[in-house]
Amino acid sequence: MKNLYIILFALLITACGKEKDNTSEVIQTDEVQDNITITQAQFESENMAFGSLEEFDFNEGIKANGMIDVPPQNKSSISTFIGGYITKTPLLIGSEVKKGQLLVTLQNPEYVEIQQNYLEVAEQLNYLKSEFNRQKTLFDEQITSEKNYLKAESTYKSNLAHYNGLRKKLQMIHISPQRVEQGTISSSINLYAPIDGFVTKVNVSNGTYVSPSDVILEIVDTHHVHLELSVFEKDIMAVKKGQKIRFQIPEASDQTFNADVHLVGTTIDGASRRVQVHGHIDNEDDNFIVGMFVDAEIITENTKRIGLPKEAIISLEGDSYILVLETEENNEFHLQKVKLTIGKETEDVVEVLNSEALKNKQILVKGIGMLLNESEGGHSH
């Protein structure tokens, strides 16, 4: 009789393929006998397990998408205030740079002209300052006219403004005014990294002429990455700071990552009718790359509900069933098929609405898919 039950079990459970998915999913089949018996040996060889109803977290969420990004202060586009020809560009995309590190060298005769002008103005300034002080003294002693004094003052201050402007321009292109005043003039300038980070774009090569409007290269500091999500207008009222976010990088991994809502936008994009939501990632050390596309769910409500793992559920003609242990004797397990009323679902578990009738019952929660695999043509979805 024992063997007959096993044969009936194998013959009457039929599915629709041959591979078992590693994810927790409901078993699909065409027919399951109401009463089934399996042996202890079969139970152990198929790694089956009994369990009972448990309390699980069921989340209500809002779907969103977006990308991995960094704060604006962690991005830097490198350009030059005065155009020139690239003579040195040692970096490649992906190169790590430190703040203050040499990025590129440019050359232009205009750099020489600026230094010459500065040097000339600096020399004139010394004379004009001396003349201004002399005229002031004479005016105070009523030896010279006010007209001569005011003219000397105007000339000196005009030259001083010119001097300060050229000095600032030299500093902006990383040329030392002190060295110029000492007679050292250079035809090239260097551009340095304003932040730590990685080179993400290189738009030039040696010999390229760049103007002030050209972006030579870009640097991104990835030490703090975050989520920039886009949420539909109809959903945004339910999104609050501090809510949990579960997200995936669909093009790179099946893994689910965690974050939380840090900022909720206060304006709606007129074209897409979406609002930006800024999220902080729990673990930023997961090799995220700026620009990665993200599928996310913002958890707006969390409730505890009675349920079972999906792998314990058998789907039959649109209904859901489980196998409940009736008796155990002579190294045999006698199981009964019981219909379930299903409520909410997550990726791994389902809510059981008729849980009262199943309290304290032992339910086959593991190994059903493996058992189906051994039957002819059987498999689980």
matplotlib code that plots the C-alpha trace (Angstrom):
import matplotlib.pyplot as plt

x = [0.0, 2.9, 4.4, 1.0, 0.7, 4.2, 3.4, 0.1, 1.8, 4.4, 1.8, -0.9, 1.3, 2.0, 3.7, 4.9, 8.7, 11.8, 13.9, 13.5, 13.9, 15.9, 13.4, 10.5, 7.5, 4.1, 4.2, 2.0, 0.4, -2.6, -3.8, -3.0, -4.6, -6.5, -4.5, -0.9, 1.7, 5.4, 8.1, 10.8, 13.4, 11.8, 11.3, 15.0, 16.3, 14.3, 15.3, 11.7, 10.7, 7.6, 6.7, 3.7, 2.0, 4.2, 3.9, 5.6, 6.2, 3.9, 4.9, 2.8, 5.0, 5.2, 7.1, 9.7, 12.8, 15.8, 19.6, 22.7, 24.1, 26.4, 25.8, 26.6, 29.7, 31.1, 31.2, 33.7, 33.9, 37.4, 37.8, 40.2, 39.6, 41.8, 42.0, 45.1, 46.6, 46.9, 50.5, 50.2, 47.2, 48.4, 45.0, 42.5, 38.9, 38.8, 42.1, 41.9, 43.0, 43.7, 42.8, 45.7, 47.0, 48.1, 45.4, 46.5, 49.0, 48.1, 50.2, 49.3, 51.3, 48.5, 49.7, 53.0, 51.2, 49.2, 52.4, 54.2, 51.2, 51.2, 54.9, 54.6, 51.7, 53.5, 56.5, 54.3, 52.4, 55.5, 56.1, 52.5, 52.2, 55.2, 53.9, 50.5, 52.1, 54.3, 51.4, 49.4, 52.1, 52.4, 48.7, 48.5, 51.3, 49.3, 52.3, 50.5, 47.0, 44.1, 43.9, 47.4, 46.7, 43.4, 45.0, 47.8, 45.2, 43.1, 46.0, 47.3, 44.0, 43.2, 46.6, 46.1, 42.7, 44.4, 47.2, 44.8, 42.8, 45.8, 47.1, 43.7, 43.7, 47.2, 46.0, 43.0, 45.3, 47.6, 50.5, 52.3, 52.3, 55.3, 57.4, 56.3, 57.4, 60.8, 61.1, 60.0, 57.5, 56.0, 54.2, 52.2, 49.8, 48.7, 45.2, 44.8, 42.1, 39.7, 38.4, 39.4, 37.7, 37.8, 38.1, 34.8, 35.3, 38.3, 37.4, 40.9, 44.2, 47.6, 47.4, 43.8, 42.8, 40.3, 38.4, 36.9, 33.6, 35.0, 34.9, 38.4, 37.5, 35.2, 35.9, 33.4, 33.9, 32.1, 32.7, 29.0, 26.6, 22.8, 19.5, 17.8, 14.3, 11.3, 7.9, 4.5, 2.5, -0.4, 1.9, 4.0, 1.6, 2.4, 6.2, 7.8, 11.3, 12.7, 10.7, 12.6, 13.5, 14.2, 15.9, 17.7, 20.1, 18.3, 21.1, 23.8, 22.4, 19.4, 20.4, 18.1, 19.6, 18.3, 18.1, 15.8, 14.1, 16.2, 14.6, 11.3, 11.1, 8.7, 8.1, 6.6, 8.2, 5.7, 6.4, 6.6, 4.4, 6.9, 8.7, 12.3, 13.0, 16.5, 17.5, 20.5, 21.9, 22.5, 25.7, 27.6, 30.5, 28.6, 30.5, 27.7, 28.6, 27.2, 24.5, 23.3, 19.6, 17.5, 14.2, 12.9, 10.0, 9.4, 7.8, 4.9, 3.3, 4.5, 2.1, 2.4, 0.3, 0.0, 1.4, 3.5, 6.5, 5.5, 7.4, 4.8, 1.9, 0.6, -1.5, -4.2, -6.7, -6.6, -6.8, -4.1, -3.4, -1.0, -0.1, -0.9, 0.4, -2.4, -0.5, 2.9, 3.4, 5.6, 8.1, 5.4, 3.9, 0.2, -0.6, -3.9, -4.5, -6.0, -7.3, -6.0, -7.6, -4.8, -4.4, -1.5, 1.7, 5.4, 8.3, 8.7, 5.6, 1.8, -0.8, -3.2, -6.7, -8.1, -5.4, -7.6, -8.3, -4.5, -3.2, -0.8, -0.8, 2.4, 2.6, 5.0, 7.0, 10.1, 10.8, 7.6, 9.3, 12.0, 9.4, 7.6, 10.9, 11.2, 7.7, 7.5, 7.4, 7.1, 8.6, 7.9, 7.7]
y = [0.0, 2.3, 2.0, 2.5, 5.9, 6.9, 5.9, 7.8, 10.9, 10.8, 10.2, 12.6, 15.7, 17.0, 20.4, 22.2, 22.0, 20.5, 23.2, 24.4, 28.1, 29.2, 31.9, 31.3, 30.8, 29.0, 25.5, 25.2, 21.8, 20.2, 17.7, 16.8, 13.9, 14.8, 12.4, 11.7, 9.5, 9.9, 7.8, 9.0, 8.1, 10.2, 13.1, 13.1, 12.5, 15.4, 17.7, 18.3, 20.2, 21.0, 24.4, 26.3, 29.6, 32.5, 36.3, 38.1, 41.7, 42.8, 46.1, 48.6, 50.5, 52.9, 52.0, 54.5, 54.6, 56.7, 56.4, 56.4, 59.9, 62.0, 65.5, 68.5, 69.4, 65.9, 66.6, 68.9, 69.9, 71.1, 74.1, 77.0, 80.7, 81.5, 79.2, 77.3, 74.3, 71.0, 70.0, 67.4, 65.2, 62.1, 60.9, 58.3, 57.6, 55.8, 57.4, 58.3, 61.8, 63.7, 67.3, 69.5, 66.9, 68.0, 67.3, 69.0, 71.6, 74.3, 76.7, 80.0, 83.2, 85.1, 83.8, 85.6, 88.8, 88.8, 88.4, 91.1, 93.5, 92.7, 93.3, 96.6, 97.7, 96.6, 98.8, 101.8, 101.3, 101.9, 105.2, 106.3, 105.4, 107.5, 110.4, 110.2, 110.3, 113.3, 115.3, 114.5, 115.9, 119.0, 119.5, 119.1, 121.8, 123.9, 123.9, 122.3, 122.7, 120.4, 119.7, 118.1, 116.1, 114.7, 113.9, 111.9, 110.2, 109.2, 107.9, 105.9, 104.3, 103.5, 101.8, 100.0, 98.5, 97.4, 95.8, 94.0, 92.7, 91.3, 89.8, 88.0, 86.8, 85.3, 83.5, 82.1, 80.5, 79.2, 81.6, 83.0, 86.9, 86.9, 84.9, 87.2, 90.2, 88.4, 88.2, 84.5, 84.4, 81.2, 80.3, 77.4, 76.9, 73.9, 72.9, 71.0, 68.8, 70.8, 67.6, 64.0, 61.5, 59.6, 60.9, 60.1, 62.1, 63.1, 65.4, 66.4, 65.0, 66.6, 69.5, 70.2, 73.8, 74.5, 77.7, 78.8, 77.3, 73.8, 71.0, 69.5, 66.6, 65.7, 64.3, 62.6, 61.9, 58.6, 58.4, 59.4, 58.0, 58.3, 57.6, 60.2, 58.7, 60.0, 59.5, 60.1, 63.1, 60.8, 58.9, 61.7, 62.5, 59.2, 59.6, 60.9, 61.5, 58.4, 55.8, 52.7, 52.1, 48.7, 48.9, 46.9, 47.6, 45.6, 45.7, 44.6, 42.4, 40.6, 41.7, 43.9, 46.9, 49.2, 52.9, 55.5, 58.7, 61.7, 64.5, 64.9, 67.4, 70.3, 71.0, 68.9, 68.5, 70.0, 67.6, 64.3, 65.2, 63.6, 64.7, 64.0, 62.0, 61.9, 58.6, 57.7, 54.2, 52.0, 50.5, 52.7, 50.2, 48.0, 49.1, 51.4, 53.4, 56.9, 56.8, 53.2, 52.8, 51.9, 50.2, 51.0, 50.6, 53.2, 51.4, 53.6, 51.1, 48.0, 45.5, 42.1, 39.3, 35.6, 33.7, 31.0, 30.9, 30.7, 27.5, 25.8, 26.7, 24.5, 26.3, 24.1, 25.4, 28.9, 27.8, 27.5, 24.5, 23.3, 19.8, 19.5, 16.6, 14.5, 11.7, 10.2, 6.5, 3.6, 6.1, 7.5, 10.9, 11.1, 14.5, 16.1, 18.7, 21.9, 24.8, 28.3, 31.7, 34.0, 37.7, 39.9, 38.7, 39.6, 38.2, 35.3, 34.9, 35.0, 36.0, 33.2, 34.6, 31.3, 31.0, 30.1, 26.6, 26.0, 27.1, 24.6, 22.5, 21.1, 22.1, 20.9, 24.1, 22.8, 20.2, 20.2, 21.5, 18.9, 16.2, 17.6, 17.6, 13.8, 13.2, 12.8, 16.1, 17.9, 21.3, 24.4, 27.9]
z = [0.0, 0.8, -2.6, -4.3, -2.5, -3.7, -7.3, -7.3, -5.9, -8.7, -11.5, -10.4, -9.8, -13.3, -14.1, -17.2, -17.5, -16.0, -14.4, -10.8, -10.3, -7.3, -6.4, -4.1, -6.4, -6.3, -7.7, -10.9, -11.5, -13.1, -10.5, -6.9, -5.0, -1.9, 0.3, -0.2, 1.6, 1.4, 3.2, 5.6, 3.1, 0.4, 2.8, 3.6, 0.1, -1.3, 1.6, 2.5, 5.6, 7.6, 8.9, 10.2, 9.6, 10.4, 10.7, 7.8, 6.8, 4.0, 2.4, 0.5, -1.9, -4.7, -7.9, -9.0, -11.3, -11.6, -11.4, -9.2, -8.9, -6.7, -5.2, -7.4, -5.3, -6.1, -9.8, -11.6, -15.2, -16.0, -18.4, -18.8, -18.3, -21.3, -24.3, -25.4, -27.0, -25.0, -24.6, -21.9, -20.9, -18.9, -17.7, -19.1, -18.3, -15.0, -13.7, -10.0, -9.1, -5.9, -5.2, -6.5, -9.0, -12.4, -15.0, -18.3, -19.5, -22.1, -24.1, -25.7, -26.6, -24.9, -21.5, -22.2, -23.1, -19.9, -17.8, -19.8, -19.2, -15.6, -15.2, -17.0, -14.9, -11.7, -12.6, -13.4, -10.2, -8.1, -9.8, -9.8, -6.1, -5.3, -7.4, -5.7, -2.3, -3.3, -4.7, -1.6, 0.6, -1.6, -1.5, 2.3, 2.5, 0.0, -2.3, -5.3, -6.7, -5.9, -9.6, -9.7, -6.6, -7.9, -11.2, -9.5, -7.3, -10.3, -12.3, -9.4, -8.5, -12.1, -12.5, -9.2, -10.4, -13.6, -11.6, -9.3, -12.3, -14.1, -10.8, -10.3, -13.9, -13.4, -10.3, -12.1, -14.7, -12.0, -12.7, -9.7, -9.8, -7.4, -10.0, -12.8, -10.7, -10.3, -14.1, -14.7, -17.6, -18.9, -22.1, -20.6, -17.7, -15.7, -14.7, -11.4, -9.9, -7.7, -6.0, -5.3, -7.7, -10.9, -14.5, -16.2, -19.5, -21.5, -24.4, -25.7, -26.9, -27.3, -29.9, -29.3, -29.0, -26.2, -25.6, -22.3, -23.2, -23.8, -21.1, -21.2, -18.8, -16.0, -12.5, -10.2, -6.5, -5.9, -2.1, -1.6, -4.1, -3.8, -5.6, -7.7, -8.2, -10.3, -8.7, -10.5, -9.3, -8.2, -5.8, -4.3, -1.4, 0.1, 0.0, 3.2, 4.5, 6.3, 4.4, 3.3, -0.4, -2.0, -5.3, -8.0, -10.8, -13.5, -16.1, -13.7, -10.9, -9.5, -6.0, -4.0, -2.2, 0.5, 0.9, 2.6, 1.5, 2.4, 0.4, -1.4, -4.2, -4.0, -7.7, -10.5, -13.9, -16.3, -19.1, -17.2, -14.2, -11.9, -8.7, -7.8, -4.7, -3.2, -1.4, 0.7, 0.1, 3.2, 1.9, -0.6, -1.0, -3.5, -6.6, -7.8, -10.9, -11.4, -14.1, -13.4, -14.0, -11.0, -10.5, -7.0, -4.6, -1.9, 1.1, 2.3, 4.7, 6.6, 8.2, 9.9, 8.3, 8.7, 5.7, 4.1, 1.8, -1.8, -2.3, 0.0, -2.3, -5.2, -7.8, -9.4, -11.9, -10.5, -6.9, -4.2, -2.0, 0.6, 1.9, 5.6, 7.8, 9.1, 10.7, 11.0, 11.5, 10.4, 8.9, 6.7, 6.4, 5.5, 3.9, 3.1, 0.3, 1.8, -0.2, 0.7, 0.5, -0.6, 0.3, -0.4, -1.9, -1.9, -3.8, -1.3, 0.7, 0.5, 3.0, 4.2, 4.9, 6.2, 8.8, 11.7, 10.4, 9.9, 13.3, 14.9, 11.7, 10.2, 6.6, 3.9, 3.1, 1.4, -1.2, -3.1, -6.2, -6.0, -5.7, -8.8, -10.7, -10.2, -11.6, -15.4, -17.1, -13.8, -12.8, -10.8, -12.1]

ax = plt.figure().add_subplot(projection="3d")
ax.plot(x, y, z, "-o")
ax.set_aspect("equal")
plt.show()
